[in-house]
């Protein structure tokens, strides 16, 4: 009977306490001051999670600092922002009509190898190219916003191009 009571008492303790790491406060957790029942796998998992969280915080802070350091190129006319700077480029030897739809709708009729700059308001856009009245390809979905891209040596917030001979 004493054996059954002892086993029952141990089971009760395990049920109440559990098999996880227990901390009295956050300072103990930060120091890694484990007590009660904490297995080596649990300790390793918690330490790994803490390291991953610290790494993610560092990367996020670096990304924010990088965005802050980039100059935002916008155009202001009569006190109103016209949007973010981008490039529209026709890489073919034919005239191409590139139509952009989204928060704004614009159409660009570009000559052979012509490249122009324009400004678009932030948002998601779709670009379609027409050559000789025929739609070329499926269209291209892109976003306009704060992040910048390097397009042929130019830092822009967005770009669209038509290439009749894509490499892939």
C-alpha positions in Angstrom: 0.0 0.0 0.0 2.9 2.3 0.8 4.4 1.6 -2.6 1.1 2.6 -4.4 0.8 5.7 -2.3 4.5 6.7 -3.1 4.0 6.1 -6.8 0.7 8.1 -6.7 2.4 10.9 -4.9 5.2 11.1 -7.5 2.7 11.0 -10.3 0.8 13.8 -8.6 4.0 15.9 -8.4 4.8 15.3 -12.0 1.2 16.3 -13.1 1.3 19.4 -11.0 4.8 20.5 -11.8 5.1 19.1 -15.3 8.2 18.4 -17.1 9.1 21.8 -18.4 11.4 24.5 -17.2 10.0 26.6 -14.5 11.1 30.1 -13.6 10.3 32.3 -10.6 10.7 35.5 -12.6 12.1 36.9 -15.9 15.5 37.6 -14.4 16.0 33.8 -13.7 15.0 33.1 -17.3 17.4 35.6 -18.7 20.3 34.2 -16.6 19.4 30.6 -17.5 18.8 29.8 -13.8 16.8 26.6 -14.2 15.2 24.9 -11.3 12.7 22.0 -10.8 12.5 19.7 -13.8 14.3 21.0 -16.9 15.8 18.6 -19.3 18.8 19.3 -21.4 16.6 19.3 -24.6 14.3 21.9 -23.1 17.2 24.1 -22.0 18.8 23.8 -25.5 15.5 24.7 -27.2 14.9 27.7 -24.9 18.5 28.9 -25.5 18.1 28.4 -29.2 14.8 30.3 -29.3 16.4 33.2 -27.3 19.4 33.3 -29.8 17.0 33.2 -32.8 14.9 36.0 -31.3 18.0 38.2 -30.6 19.2 37.6 -34.2 15.8 38.5 -35.7 15.7 41.7 -33.6 19.2 42.6 -34.9 18.3 42.0 -38.5 15.1 43.9 -38.2 16.9 46.9 -36.7 19.5 46.8 -39.5 16.7 46.7 -42.1 15.0 49.7 -40.6 18.3 51.6 -40.4 19.0 50.7 -44.1 15.6 52.0 -45.2 16.1 55.2 -43.2 19.5 55.8 -44.8 18.1 55.5 -48.4 17.0 58.8 -49.9 13.4 58.6 -50.9 12.9 60.1 -54.4 9.5 61.7 -54.8 8.2 64.6 -56.9 6.1 67.4 -55.4 4.0 69.6 -57.7 1.9 72.4 -56.2 2.4 71.0 -52.7 1.1 67.5 -53.6 3.4 64.4 -53.8 3.3 62.9 -57.2 4.7 59.5 -56.0 7.9 57.5 -56.0 10.5 57.7 -58.9 10.7 54.7 -61.3 11.9 53.7 -64.7 10.0 52.4 -67.8 12.3 50.8 -70.3 11.8 49.4 -73.8 14.7 47.0 -74.6 13.4 46.0 -78.0 14.1 47.5 -81.4 10.4 48.2 -82.0 8.0 50.7 -80.6 6.2 49.4 -77.5 3.2 50.7 -75.6 3.5 49.9 -71.9 0.3 50.3 -69.9 0.4 50.5 -66.1 -2.7 50.0 -64.0 -3.2 50.2 -60.3 -3.9 53.2 -58.0 -3.0 55.2 -61.1 -3.4 54.3 -64.8 -0.7 55.4 -67.2 0.4 54.6 -70.7 3.9 55.0 -72.2 4.6 54.8 -75.9 8.3 54.2 -76.1 10.6 54.1 -79.1 13.3 51.5 -79.7 15.6 51.2 -76.7 13.9 54.2 -75.1 14.0 54.7 -71.3 12.0 57.3 -69.3 11.5 58.2 -65.6 8.2 58.8 -64.0 6.5 58.9 -60.6 3.8 56.6 -59.3 1.8 56.7 -56.1 2.4 53.8 -53.7 0.5 50.5 -54.2 0.3 47.4 -56.4 0.4 47.7 -60.2 0.2 45.6 -63.2 2.1 46.4 -66.4 1.2 45.1 -69.8 3.1 45.6 -73.1 1.6 45.9 -76.6 3.7 45.8 -79.8 1.9 46.4 -83.0 -1.4 46.2 -81.2 -0.7 42.6 -79.9 -0.3 41.9 -76.2 3.2 40.6 -75.4 3.4 38.1 -72.5 1.2 37.8 -69.4 1.9 41.1 -67.8 4.0 42.0 -64.8 2.8 42.7 -61.2 5.0 45.0 -59.1 4.8 47.2 -56.1 5.6 50.9 -55.6 6.8 51.9 -52.1 9.8 53.0 -50.0 12.2 50.1 -50.8 14.7 50.9 -53.6 16.0 48.7 -56.4 19.1 49.1 -58.5 18.0 49.0 -62.1 20.9 49.2 -64.5 22.9 51.5 -62.1 19.9 53.7 -61.1 18.4 53.6 -57.6 14.6 53.6 -58.1 11.5 52.7 -56.1 10.1 50.6 -59.0 10.9 49.7 -62.6 9.2 48.1 -65.6 10.8 46.9 -68.8 9.9 45.1 -72.0 12.4 42.6 -73.3 11.4 40.7 -76.4 14.1 38.1 -75.9 14.1 37.2 -72.2 16.9 35.0 -71.1 14.7 32.4 -69.4 
